[in-house]
Amino acid sequence: MFANRRDVLAGGLISYGPDFIDSYRRAATYVDKILKGTKPSELPVECSRKFELVVNRKTATTLGLTIPPRVLLQADEVVD
């Protein structure tokens, strides 16, 4: 189990963690507000809102695991 999709693309079994692309986009809105004069201390602290599940089917097969179809349907990406 990993927190980053890169680990699954490199052969790991499964990852579940924040969608970094979404986090970077949201960080850009903070930068915009700061450049327009908002004090950083006035901005709220935010947690990730979007998470992604990535499954490596080849690794699961190699380990002799069966990933339930329901999990595969809910995955953001299934790597073969």
WOGIGI-V814661 format. One record per pair of residues at least 12 apart in sequence whose ideal C-beta (glycine too) atoms are under 6 Angstrom apart, sorted by the first residue. I is the first residue (numbers start at 1). GAP is how many residues later the second one is. D is the distance in Angstrom with one decimal. If there is no record, write none. Layout:
((I/GAP/D) (I/GAP/D))
This chain:
((1/13/5.7) (2/13/4.1) (3/14/3.7) (4/13/5.9) (5/49/4.5) (8/46/4.5) (8/48/4.8) (8/71/5.9) (11/48/5.9) (13/43/5.7) (13/46/4.8) (14/41/5.2) (15/39/4.7) (16/37/5.0) (18/30/3.7) (18/33/5.8) (19/31/4.3) (19/33/4.9) (22/28/4.3) (23/25/5.9) (30/13/6.0) (52/24/4.1) (53/22/4.7) (53/23/5.6) (54/23/4.7) (55/12/5.8) (55/20/4.8) (55/23/5.0) (56/23/4.5) (57/21/5.7) (57/23/5.3) (58/22/5.9))
